[in-house]
Amino acid sequence: MTVPAVRRDSTTKEDGTESQSECQRLPYPKSVFFIVVTEFCERFSYYGMRAVLTIYMRNVLDFSDNLSTTIYHVFLLLCYGLPVFGGILADSFIGKYKTIVYLSSIYALGNIVLTAASTKPLHLPVVALSLLGLAFMAIGTGGIKPCVVALGGEQFILPNQEKTLKQFFSVFLFAVSVGNMVATLITPVLRRDVSCFGDDTCYPLAFGVPGGLMIVAISVFIGGKCLYTIKTPEDNIMLRVVKCATYAITEKWKRKGEFAKKSHWLDYASNRYDEQLIGDSKGLFRVLVYYLPVPMFFALYEQLGSRWTLQATRMDGYIGRGFMIKPDQMQVANAILLFIFIPVFETVVYPVFHMCNLLKRPLQKMGVGGVLAALAFLSAAIVETKIESTYSVLHTNGESYLNFINTISCPVNILEEGQTTSLKNLNSHDLDLYEHLMVPANQNLIAQASPHNSLTLELEIGLNNSCVHSGKDTVMKSWKGQVHLLPFGGLQSIVISEFNGSIILDMLTSPEETGKSKEGNAKLRLLLSHFSPVSESSQTFSEDISMVIKLVNKAGREYPFQLNSTNHEASSLLSNIGSTRTSEFEPNSYQVMVCNTTKGNTSRRARDTDSCTTDPDWIILETGGSYVLTIHDDYNIPGKFKVQLMTLTPPNHVHMLWLLPQYILIAWAEVLFIISGMEFSFTEAPLSMKSVVQSCWHLANACGNAIVIISAQFNLSEKYEFFGFSALMALDTLILCIMAIRYTYVDQGMRRKSSRISDTGIREEESKF
């Protein structure tokens, strides 16, 4: 937020006292209400889009986590780097009002382009237009960032309205915070809970609503033009400082052989620039040295919308079975916590520490904030360590795995020919017993296979009345044959079943999907093995009958699958196995319903004349889990079917609320580091350099995003990345503390005495540096 050059009453006396006319109450400028509403709508648009951006890039644009993180932080880098140029454009060329109108229009155009790109029926080049829309939005929001609040401040006359101006800043910040919080709550709901254009999600609505608010912002802002006090552009102080510093460096280089040296490198510009600018620039650079540790803090802080949001997608967000916290909604925790902690720190924490003579200086507070930020990422790393235990143990880059699904109620022993060691039981910690595998009754077992085209396996099982309805004592049965592995690796399911007292193996010819859902759903594939729903005597599917298999949740909502008799995908003695593609389901409890229908009936809902049977048992699909659901004849009860749920990838058992400690720590760090950093900047820098300090603060944020971009290129796991950032922040804070020991604070009493009101009404300072 740029501190504006506010208007001052020309009747101010030489000694700084106020004349009688200055004590008169001036009416509150009505124009600021238009400015506050504009800022609320613009912040809603910015934070609403930003809340779902990372997930959009990963799920819709199909970017990797690292690429999504990189582009997200490139976008932020532009948003915080371009304010410098927006300020120069406004102060030196076209003025604040025109800058806001023109760049806001580019901003709104970016919203429209991004919304159109995410709308599938338009069949537009999604990736190219999405990136173009983000570029327009970065130019817009970055350009207007230093102008809106500055224009608001110019509506007041000082010193008459000094208290009113402070109230305006508070209202302005409140509008920013509320816009952030409301947008971060609403847009994830629009993205996840609304279906549109045939998808289970609705990104066009999640981007369209913020885009609509941006159009409202432009309309409101233009509507208040007749009430604004608009200053003509003069010169940009940031540009003057850069020119002065550049000239001083050039002159020093030219005179490096001279015997007489200047006391300060900026003094080499004294032959072109006035003493006031040079003195103030000295004070500015004295403060900016302490900005060196600031980018690292922003590198951590800005990851709330990227790495931490992606971390939340791998966790369980359900509270009970009726309410789900969206991963991108976790960002709102930061805004809510700041609403709570800022007054708590001001009224409780700081007074208590002040009584102990602690945390009295801004740099001290920044040091503690840096430690808390390091602890926040240490907490994130610990949580990520727990999350990793739910990841798939399979590395499917060319490696082969076998998923043995035992549909029989007795264990099956698997031996390799020649007692080789080609199979490794991934569920076993015994590294010496690879050659002998046992698949438990009615369960599955995943084994890693050596890189061969095929394996010769022998299966042994003792069949008795507990396994099948045979009426005989235990009979040992065996199966021996070759298993052909998938040519490009992956997880291949092999279904072990029983038919007329013989063991049957059915091998699927397509790999299973073991990756976790990007939307926090459960993944499920249906397998039908030797299933005869049409009649008790039929062991093959009828040519005239098809099946509708449904999952029905407790609310009665049906999720049907159509599976025709010709849908065989197997290699077996009878080729009597069918499957569906892997689909995603909301985590819930479901019952399986099987309905027989004629081939001419294409309705996804079973008709009254269709025969439907519902399994009495409930299956539970959990967040992030990947499953195979097998349906087969009940070997003990003829005419009945049996349902078994096999887990391929464990669900997300780490709850999203375990992220709260790191969000609390980073909120504390934000209060101590960012707010104290701004306090340090504005109290220690020369009064004429307030806008320059703000621009440099934005640039520090941009540099922090550049650090994240560089880090993402190393492709480290999130756990090690979080540990690394925690260690770097701790080192960064140590450097800041060492620098703080050497710092001498400006005497604010002397500064106030040495300040005066110039003829133009702008407050200046006589530099002592």
C-alpha positions in Angstrom: 0.0 0.0 0.0 1.6 3.3 -1.1 1.4 6.2 1.2 -0.1 9.0 -0.7 0.9 12.6 -1.0 -2.1 14.2 0.7 -3.4 17.7 0.3 -2.5 20.3 3.0 -4.3 23.5 3.8 -2.2 26.5 2.6 -2.9 28.4 5.8 -0.3 26.3 7.8 2.0 28.7 9.7 5.8 28.7 9.5 6.2 27.2 12.9 3.9 24.3 12.1 1.0 25.5 14.3 -2.6 25.6 12.9 -4.5 28.7 12.2 -8.1 29.1 13.5 -9.5 28.2 10.1 -7.8 24.8 10.2 -9.7 23.8 13.3 -13.0 23.9 11.4 -14.4 20.5 10.6 -14.4 19.6 7.0 -17.0 17.3 5.4 -15.9 13.7 4.9 -15.1 13.3 1.2 -17.8 11.2 -0.4 -15.4 10.1 -3.1 -13.6 7.7 -0.8 -16.7 5.4 -0.6 -16.3 4.8 -4.4 -12.6 4.0 -3.8 -13.2 1.6 -0.9 -15.9 -0.3 -2.9 -13.6 -0.5 -5.9 -10.8 -1.9 -3.7 -13.2 -4.5 -2.2 -14.3 -5.7 -5.6 -10.8 -5.8 -7.0 -9.5 -7.7 -4.0 -12.3 -10.2 -4.3 -11.5 -10.7 -7.9 -7.8 -11.1 -7.2 -8.0 -13.5 -4.2 -10.9 -15.4 -5.6 -9.1 -16.3 -8.8 -5.8 -16.9 -6.9 -7.5 -19.3 -4.5 -8.3 -21.8 -7.1 -5.4 -21.1 -9.6 -2.9 -23.7 -8.5 -5.5 -26.5 -8.5 -6.8 -25.3 -11.9 -3.4 -25.5 -13.4 -2.8 -29.0 -12.0 -6.2 -30.5 -12.6 -7.4 -28.8 -15.8 -4.2 -27.7 -17.6 -2.6 -31.0 -16.4 0.6 -29.3 -15.2 2.8 -31.1 -12.7 2.9 -29.9 -9.1 6.3 -28.2 -9.8 5.1 -26.5 -13.0 1.9 -25.3 -11.3 4.0 -23.9 -8.4 6.4 -22.2 -10.8 3.7 -20.5 -12.9 1.8 -19.5 -9.8 4.9 -17.7 -8.4 5.8 -16.2 -11.7 2.3 -14.7 -11.6 2.9 -13.3 -8.1 6.3 -12.1 -9.1 4.7 -10.0 -11.8 2.0 -8.8 -9.5 4.5 -7.5 -7.0 7.2 -6.4 -9.4 5.0 -4.3 -11.7 3.7 -1.8 -9.1 7.0 0.1 -9.5 6.2 0.8 -13.2 2.5 1.5 -12.3 3.7 4.2 -9.9 6.0 5.7 -12.5 3.2 5.7 -15.1 0.8 7.4 -12.7 3.2 10.0 -11.1 5.1 11.0 -14.2 2.8 10.6 -17.2 -1.0 10.0 -17.1 -2.0 10.4 -13.4 -3.5 8.0 -10.9 -7.1 8.1 -12.2 -6.3 7.2 -15.8 -3.8 4.6 -14.7 -6.4 2.9 -12.6 -9.0 3.0 -15.4 -6.8 1.8 -18.2 -5.0 -1.0 -16.3 -8.2 -2.1 -14.6 -9.6 -2.6 -18.1 -6.7 -4.9 -18.9 -7.2 -6.6 -15.6 -10.9 -7.3 -16.5 -9.9 -8.5 -20.0 -7.6 -11.0 -18.3 -10.5 -12.3 -16.2 -12.7 -12.7 -19.3 -9.9 -14.5 -21.2 -9.2 -16.9 -18.3 -13.0 -17.6 -17.9 -13.4 -18.3 -21.6 -10.3 -20.6 -21.6 -11.8 -22.7 -18.8 -15.1 -23.1 -20.6 -14.9 -26.4 -22.5 -17.8 -25.9 -25.0 -15.9 -23.0 -26.6 -13.1 -25.4 -27.6 -10.4 -22.7 -27.2 -6.7 -23.4 -26.7 -6.9 -23.8 -23.0 -3.3 -23.5 -21.9 -2.3 -20.6 -24.2 -5.4 -18.5 -23.3 -5.1 -19.3 -19.6 -1.5 -18.0 -19.5 -2.5 -15.0 -21.6 -5.3 -14.2 -19.2 -2.9 -14.5 -16.2 -0.5 -12.1 -17.9 -3.2 -9.5 -18.4 -4.3 -9.8 -14.8 -0.8 -9.5 -13.5 -0.3 -6.3 -15.5 -3.6 -4.9 -14.3 -3.4 -5.7 -10.6 0.3 -4.9 -10.4 -0.2 -1.5 -12.1 -3.1 -0.3 -10.0 -1.7 -1.6 -6.7 0.2 1.6 -5.8 -2.5 4.0 -7.1 -5.8 3.2 -5.5 -4.9 3.9 -1.9 -2.8 6.9 -2.9 -5.7 8.4 -4.8 -7.9 7.8 -1.7 -5.4 9.7 0.5 -5.4 12.6 -1.9 -9.1 13.2 -1.2 -8.2 14.5 2.3 -6.9 17.9 3.4 -4.2 17.9 6.1 -3.8 18.7 8.8 -7.5 19.3 9.3 -8.5 15.7 8.3 -5.5 13.9 9.8 -7.7 11.7 12.1 -10.2 11.1 9.3 -7.3 10.0 7.0 -6.3 7.4 9.6 -9.8 6.1 9.7 -9.8 5.8 5.9 -6.7 3.7 6.0 -8.3 1.4 8.5 -11.5 1.1 6.4 -9.4 0.5 3.3 -7.4 -2.3 5.0 -10.7 -3.8 6.3 -12.1 -3.8 2.7 -9.0 -5.6 1.5 -9.2 -8.2 4.3 -12.9 -8.9 3.9 -12.6 -9.1 0.1 -9.8 -11.7 0.6 -11.7 -13.7 3.2 -15.1 -13.8 1.4 -13.5 -14.7 -2.0 -11.4 -17.4 -0.6 -14.5 -19.0 1.0 -16.8 -18.7 -2.0 -14.7 -19.5 -5.1 -13.6 -23.0 -3.9 -17.2 -23.8 -3.4 -18.1 -22.7 -6.9 -15.2 -24.7 -8.2 -16.0 -28.0 -6.4 -19.7 -28.1 -5.5 -21.1 -26.8 -8.7 -21.2 -28.9 -11.9 -21.3 -27.4 -15.4 -20.7 -28.3 -19.0 -20.6 -32.0 -18.2 -17.9 -31.8 -15.5 -18.2 -32.4 -11.8 -16.4 -29.0 -11.2 -17.1 -25.5 -12.6 -14.0 -23.5 -13.1 -15.8 -21.1 -15.5 -18.0 -20.0 -12.6 -15.1 -19.9 -10.1 -13.3 -17.5 -12.5 -16.4 -15.8 -13.9 -17.7 -14.5 -10.5 -14.4 -12.7 -9.7 -14.3 -11.4 -13.3 -17.8 -10.0 -12.8 -16.7 -8.3 -9.6 -13.8 -6.7 -11.5 -16.2 -5.2 -14.0 -18.3 -3.9 -11.1 -15.1 -2.4 -9.6 -14.4 -0.5 -12.8 -18.0 0.7 -13.1 -18.1 2.0 -9.5 -14.7 3.7 -9.8 -15.7 5.5 -13.0 -19.0 6.5 -11.4 -17.3 8.5 -8.8 -15.1 10.5 -11.2 -17.0 13.8 -10.7 -16.2 13.7 -6.9 -12.5 12.9 -7.1 -9.7 15.3 -6.4 -7.3 14.5 -9.2 -3.8 15.8 -9.2 -1.8 16.4 -12.4 1.3 14.1 -12.7 4.6 15.7 -11.7 7.5 13.4 -11.1 8.0 10.0 -9.6 10.3 10.0 -6.5 11.3 6.3 -7.2 12.5 7.3 -10.7 14.5 10.3 -9.2 16.2 8.0 -6.6 17.2 5.5 -9.3 18.6 8.2 -11.5 20.5 9.8 -8.6 21.9 6.4 -7.5 22.9 5.4 -11.1 24.6 8.8 -11.7 26.5 8.5 -8.4 27.8 5.0 -9.2 28.8 6.1 -12.7 30.7 9.2 -11.3 32.4 7.2 -8.7 33.6 4.7 -11.3 34.9 7.5 -13.4 36.8 9.1 -10.5 38.1 5.9 -8.9 41.7 7.1 -9.5 41.2 10.4 -7.7 43.0 11.0 -4.4 40.2 12.8 -2.7 37.3 10.5 -2.0 33.8 11.3 -1.0 32.5 10.3 2.5 29.5 8.5 0.9 29.1 7.1 -2.6 25.9 9.1 -3.2 27.9 12.3 -2.7 29.3 11.8 -6.2 25.9 12.9 -7.5 26.1 16.3 -5.8 27.1 18.1 -9.0 23.7 17.3 -10.6 21.2 16.6 -7.8 20.2 18.7 -4.9 21.3 18.1 -1.3 17.8 17.2 -0.1 17.4 14.3 -2.6 20.9 13.0 -1.9 20.4 13.2 1.9 17.1 11.4 1.8 18.5 8.8 -0.5 21.2 8.1 2.0 18.6 7.5 4.7 16.6 5.3 2.3 19.6 3.0 1.4 20.4 2.8 5.1 17.0 1.2 5.6 17.1 -0.9 2.4 20.2 -2.8 3.6 17.9 -4.5 6.2 15.6 -5.6 3.4 18.1 -8.2 2.3 16.6 -10.9 4.6 13.0 -10.0 3.6 12.7 -11.9 0.3 13.3 -15.3 2.1 10.3 -14.6 4.4 8.1 -13.9 1.4 9.4 -17.0 -0.3 7.8 -19.0 2.6 4.7 -16.8 3.1 3.6 -16.9 -0.5 3.6 -20.7 -0.6 0.3 -20.7 1.3 -1.4 -20.5 -2.1 0.8 -23.1 -3.9 2.7 -25.8 -2.0 0.5 -25.6 1.1 -2.7 -25.8 -1.0 -1.3 -28.8 -2.9 -0.4 -30.4 0.4 -4.0 -30.0 1.5 -5.2 -31.9 -1.6 -3.5 -35.0 -0.3 -5.3 -34.9 3.0 -8.7 -35.7 4.4 -10.9 -32.6 4.5 -14.1 -34.3 5.7 -15.6 -33.4 9.1 -18.1 -36.2 9.7 -19.7 -37.2 6.4 -21.7 -34.1 5.7 -19.1 -31.3 5.4 -15.9 -31.1 3.5 -13.1 -28.5 3.8 -11.9 -27.7 0.3 -8.1 -27.7 0.0 -8.1 -24.2 -1.5 -10.4 -23.0 1.4 -7.6 -23.6 3.9 -6.1 -20.3 2.7 -8.9 -18.4 4.4 -7.6 -19.7 7.7 -4.8 -17.1 7.3 -7.2 -14.2 6.9 -9.4 -15.3 9.9 -6.4 -15.9 12.1 -5.1 -12.4 11.3 -8.4 -10.9 12.3 -8.0 -12.6 15.6 -4.2 -12.2 16.3 -3.6 -8.6 15.3 -5.7 -7.1 18.1 -4.5 -9.8 20.5 -0.9 -8.9 19.8 -1.6 -5.1 20.1 -3.6 -5.3 23.4 -2.1 -8.3 25.1 1.1 -9.8 23.7 3.2 -6.7 23.2 2.2 -5.0 26.5 3.2 -8.1 28.4 6.6 -8.4 26.6 7.2 -4.6 27.0 6.9 -5.0 30.7 9.9 -7.4 30.4 11.7 -5.0 28.1 11.3 -7.4 25.2 9.9 -6.9 21.6 10.1 -3.1 21.8 11.9 -2.6 18.5 10.7 -3.5 15.0 13.8 -5.5 14.1 13.4 -7.6 17.3 9.8 -8.5 16.3 11.0 -9.3 12.8 13.6 -11.7 14.2 11.0 -13.5 16.3 8.7 -13.6 13.2 11.4 -15.2 11.1 11.9 -17.9 13.8 8.1 -18.6 13.7 8.1 -18.8 9.9 10.9 -21.4 10.1 8.9 -23.4 12.7 5.8 -23.2 10.4 7.6 -24.9 7.6 9.1 -27.4 10.0 5.6 -28.2 11.0 4.6 -28.5 7.3 7.5 -30.9 6.8 6.5 -33.1 9.7 2.9 -33.2 8.4 4.2 -34.1 4.9 6.2 -36.9 6.4 2.9 -38.4 7.7 1.1 -37.8 4.4 3.8 -39.7 2.5 2.8 -42.9 4.3 -0.5 -42.8 2.3 1.2 -42.5 -1.1 1.3 -45.4 -3.5 4.4 -47.6 -3.0 4.4 -48.3 -6.7 6.9 -46.7 -9.0 5.2 -47.2 -12.4 8.0 -45.9 -14.6 8.4 -49.1 -16.5 8.3 -51.4 -13.5 5.9 -54.3 -13.3 3.6 -55.1 -10.4 1.0 -57.9 -9.9 -2.2 -57.4 -7.9 -3.4 -60.8 -6.9 -7.1 -60.6 -6.0 -8.3 -63.7 -4.0 -12.1 -64.0 -4.3 -12.0 -67.3 -2.4 -12.6 -67.6 1.3 -9.4 -69.6 1.8 -5.8 -68.4 1.5 -3.9 -69.1 -1.7 -0.2 -69.9 -1.8 1.8 -68.7 -4.8 5.1 -70.4 -5.8 7.5 -69.5 -8.6 8.8 -72.3 -10.8 12.4 -73.2 -9.8 12.1 -71.3 -6.5 13.3 -68.1 -8.2 13.0 -64.8 -6.5 11.2 -62.7 -9.2 8.3 -61.6 -6.9 8.7 -59.3 -4.0 5.9 -58.9 -1.5 5.5 -55.1 -1.0 3.5 -55.7 2.2 6.3 -57.8 3.8 9.3 -56.5 5.7 11.0 -59.9 5.4 13.5 -59.4 2.6 14.5 -63.1 2.5 11.2 -64.7 1.6 10.3 -63.4 -1.9 9.7 -66.8 -3.5 6.7 -67.7 -1.3 3.6 -65.5 -1.3 0.3 -66.1 0.4 -2.8 -64.1 -0.6 -5.1 -64.0 2.4 -8.7 -65.1 2.0 -10.9 -62.5 0.3 -8.1 -60.0 0.1 -5.5 -58.8 -2.3 -1.7 -58.8 -2.3 0.6 -56.6 -4.4 4.0 -57.9 -5.5 6.7 -56.4 -7.5 7.9 -58.5 -10.5 11.3 -58.7 -12.0 11.6 -57.2 -15.5 10.6 -60.2 -17.5 8.0 -60.7 -20.2 6.3 -63.5 -18.4 6.5 -65.6 -15.2 5.6 -69.2 -14.5 3.6 -69.5 -11.3 2.0 -72.3 -9.4 -1.0 -71.7 -7.1 -2.0 -74.0 -4.3 -5.2 -73.9 -2.2 -7.0 -76.2 0.2 -10.7 -76.1 -0.8 -13.3 -77.0 1.9 -16.8 -76.1 3.0 -15.6 -72.8 4.4 -14.3 -71.8 0.9 -16.9 -73.3 -1.4 -20.1 -75.3 -1.2 -18.6 -78.7 -2.0 -19.9 -81.0 0.7 -16.5 -82.6 0.8 -13.5 -82.5 3.1 -10.5 -80.4 2.4 -9.2 -81.0 -1.1 -5.9 -79.5 -2.3 -6.2 -77.9 -5.7 -3.5 -76.3 -7.7 -3.0 -74.2 -10.9 0.2 -73.8 -12.9 0.8 -71.6 -15.9 2.4 -68.5 -17.3 1.5 -65.0 -16.4 2.3 -62.4 -19.2 3.2 -59.1 -17.8 2.1 -55.8 -19.3 4.6 -54.6 -22.0 5.1 -51.1 -20.5 4.9 -52.0 -16.9 2.4 -50.8 -14.3 0.1 -52.6 -11.9 -1.8 -55.6 -13.4 -4.7 -57.3 -11.6 -5.0 -61.1 -11.5 -8.3 -62.4 -10.2 -8.1 -65.8 -8.5 -11.5 -67.5 -8.5 -13.1 -71.0 -8.3 -15.2 -72.8 -10.9 -16.5 -76.3 -10.4 -13.8 -77.2 -7.9 -11.0 -75.8 -10.1 -8.8 -72.7 -9.7 -9.2 -70.1 -12.4 -6.8 -67.1 -13.1 -8.1 -64.1 -15.0 -5.5 -61.5 -16.0 -6.6 -58.0 -17.0 -4.8 -56.5 -20.0 -4.8 -52.8 -18.9 -3.0 -51.4 -15.9 -4.7 -50.1 -12.7 -4.7 -46.4 -11.8 -2.9 -46.0 -8.5 -2.4 -42.3 -8.3 -4.5 -40.3 -5.9 -7.5 -38.2 -7.1 -6.6 -34.6 -7.8 -10.0 -33.5 -6.5 -9.8 -35.4 -3.2 -12.2 -38.1 -4.4 -11.9 -41.9 -4.2 -11.0 -43.9 -7.4 -12.8 -47.1 -8.1 -12.7 -49.8 -10.9 -15.3 -52.5 -11.1 -14.3 -56.1 -11.9 -16.9 -58.9 -12.6 -15.4 -62.3 -12.4 -17.4 -65.5 -13.3 -20.6 -63.6 -12.4 -23.9 -65.1 -13.5 -26.7 -62.7 -12.6 -29.1 -63.8 -15.3 -29.7 -67.3 -14.1 -28.2 -69.8 -11.7 -27.2 -72.2 -14.5 -25.6 -69.6 -16.7 -21.8 -69.3 -16.5 -21.4 -66.9 -19.4 -23.1 -63.6 -20.1 -26.3 -63.7 -22.2 -26.1 -62.2 -25.7 -29.5 -60.4 -25.1 -28.9 -59.3 -21.5 -26.8 -56.5 -20.2 -26.2 -55.3 -16.6 -26.6 -52.0 -14.9 -24.4 -51.9 -11.8 -25.0 -49.0 -9.4 -23.4 -47.7 -6.3 -26.1 -46.1 -4.0 -25.0 -43.9 -1.2 -26.9 -43.4 2.1 -28.7 -40.4 0.7 -30.1 -42.6 -2.0 -28.2 -41.0 -4.9 -27.3 -43.6 -7.6 -24.1 -43.9 -9.6 -24.8 -46.3 -12.4 -22.3 -48.1 -14.7 -23.3 -49.9 -17.9 -21.4 -53.2 -18.5 -22.3 -55.2 -21.6 -21.6 -58.9 -22.0 -19.2 -58.2 -24.8 -17.0 -56.1 -22.6 -14.4 -58.8 -21.9 -11.0 -57.7 -20.9 -9.1 -60.7 -19.7 -6.9 -63.6 -20.5 -8.3 -66.8 -18.9 -9.6 -70.2 -19.6 -13.2 -69.0 -19.9 -12.5 -65.3 -20.7 -15.4 -64.6 -18.4 -14.4 -61.3 -16.8 -15.6 -57.8 -17.4 -14.4 -54.4 -16.1 -15.1 -50.7 -16.2 -12.7 -47.9 -16.5 -11.5 -46.3 -13.3 -14.0 -43.6 -12.1 -14.0 -41.1 -9.2 -16.6 -41.0 -6.5 -17.2 -38.7 -3.5 -15.9 -40.3 -0.3 -19.0 -42.0 1.2 -20.6 -45.3 2.2 -22.2 -47.2 -0.7 -24.3 -50.3 -1.4 -23.9 -52.3 -4.6 -27.1 -52.8 -6.7 -27.0 -55.1 -9.7 -29.9 -54.9 -12.3 -30.5 -57.0 -15.4 -31.9 -55.2 -18.4 -32.5 -56.0 -22.1 -30.0 -54.6 -24.6 -32.6 -52.2 -26.0 -33.0 -50.4 -22.7 -30.4 -47.7 -22.7 -31.8 -45.8 -19.7 -29.2 -45.4 -16.9 -32.0 -46.0 -14.4 -33.4 -49.5 -14.1 -37.0 -49.9 -15.2 -39.7 -51.4 -13.0 -39.6 -54.7 -15.0 -35.8 -55.0 -14.5 -34.5 -57.4 -11.9 -32.4 -55.7 -9.2 -30.5 -57.2 -6.3 -28.8 -55.1 -3.6 -25.9 -56.4 -1.5 -26.7 -55.8 2.2 -23.2 -54.8 3.1 -21.9 -51.3 2.8 -18.5 -50.4 1.2 -16.6 -47.3 2.3 -14.7 -45.2 -0.2 -12.4 -42.8 1.5 -10.6 -39.6 0.4 -7.7 -40.3 -1.8 -8.0 -44.1 -1.9 -7.8 -46.1 -5.0 -9.8 -49.3 -5.1 -10.9 -52.3 -7.1 -14.4 -53.6 -6.5 -14.9 -57.2 -7.5 -18.3 -58.8 -7.9 -18.5 -62.6 -8.3 -20.8 -65.6 -7.6 -21.0 -66.5 -4.0 -19.3 -69.9 -3.9 -21.2 -71.0 -0.8 -24.7 -69.8 -1.7 -25.7 -70.6 -5.3 -27.6 -67.8 -7.0 -26.1 -65.1 -4.9 -23.3 -62.7 -5.6 -20.5 -61.4 -3.4 -18.8 -58.0 -3.3 -15.2 -57.4 -2.2 -13.4 -54.1 -2.0 -9.6 -54.3 -2.6 -7.3 -51.3 -1.7 -4.6 -50.4 -4.2 -3.6 -47.0 -2.7 -4.3 -46.2 0.9 -6.7 -43.3 1.5 -5.7 -39.9 3.0 -5.8 -40.7 6.7 -4.1 -37.4 7.8 -6.8 -34.9 8.4 -6.6 -31.4 7.0 -7.0 -29.8 10.4 -3.4 -30.9 11.2 -2.4 -28.0 9.0 -3.7 -25.5 11.6 -0.5 -25.5 13.6 1.5 -24.3 10.6 -1.2 -21.8 9.7 -1.2 -20.4 13.2 2.6 -20.1 13.2 2.7 -18.4 9.9 -0.1 -16.0 11.0 2.0 -15.1 14.1 5.0 -14.7 11.9 3.1 -12.4 9.6 2.0 -10.1 12.4 5.5 -9.9 13.8 7.5 -9.8 10.6 5.4 -8.1 7.9 3.6 -5.5 10.1 6.8 -4.8 12.1 8.8 -4.6 8.9 6.4 -2.0 7.5 6.7 -0.1 10.8 10.5 -0.2 10.6 10.4 1.0 7.0 8.0 3.9 7.6 9.6 5.2 10.8 13.2 4.8 9.8 13.1 6.0 6.2 13.1 9.7 5.3 9.5 11.1 5.1 9.9 11.9 1.4 10.8 8.3 0.6 7.6 6.6 1.9 6.4 5.6 -1.6 9.9 4.4 -2.5 10.0 2.2 0.6 6.6 0.7 -0.4 7.8 0.0 -3.9 10.9 -1.7 -2.5 8.7 -3.8 -0.2 6.8 -5.0 -3.2 10.0 -5.8 -5.0 11.2 -7.9 -2.0 8.0 -9.9 -2.3 8.7 -10.4 -6.0 12.2 -11.6 -5.2 10.8 -14.0 -2.6 8.6 -15.5 -5.4 11.7 -15.8 -7.6 13.3 -17.9 -4.8 10.3 -20.3 -4.9 10.5 -20.5 -8.7 14.2 -21.5 -8.6 13.5 -24.0 -5.8 10.7 -25.7 -7.8 13.2 -26.5 -10.6 15.1 -29.0 -8.4 12.1 -31.3 -8.3 12.6 -32.2 -4.6 9.9 -34.0 -2.7 7.7 -31.6 -0.7 9.0 -33.0 2.6 12.7 -32.1 1.8 11.6 -28.8 0.2 9.8 -27.8 3.4 12.7 -28.9 5.6 15.1 -26.9 3.3 13.0 -23.7 3.5 12.8 -24.0 7.2 16.6 -24.3 7.5 17.1 -21.4 5.1 14.6 -19.2 7.0 16.4 -20.0 10.3 19.8 -19.0 8.8 18.2 -15.9 7.2 16.8 -14.9 10.6 20.2 -15.4 12.3 21.7 -13.0 9.7 18.9 -10.4 10.4 19.5 -10.6 14.2 23.2 -10.0 13.8 22.5 -7.0 11.5 19.9 -5.7 14.0 22.5 -5.6 16.8 24.5 -3.0 14.8 21.5 -0.8 13.9 21.0 2.6 15.5 17.4 3.8 15.4 16.5 7.3 14.2 15.5 9.6 17.0 11.8 10.4 16.1 11.7 13.4 18.4 14.6 15.0 16.6 13.0 14.1 13.2 9.8 15.8 14.1 11.7 18.9 15.3 13.8 19.0 12.1 10.8 18.5 9.8 8.9 21.5 8.3 6.1 22.3 5.9 7.4 23.4 2.5 5.7 26.0 0.3 4.0 23.2 -1.7 2.6 21.6 1.4 4.7 18.5 1.2 6.5 17.4 4.4 10.3 17.3 4.0 13.1 16.3 6.2 16.6 17.6 6.8 18.8 14.6 6.6 21.3 14.0 9.4 23.1 11.0 7.6 
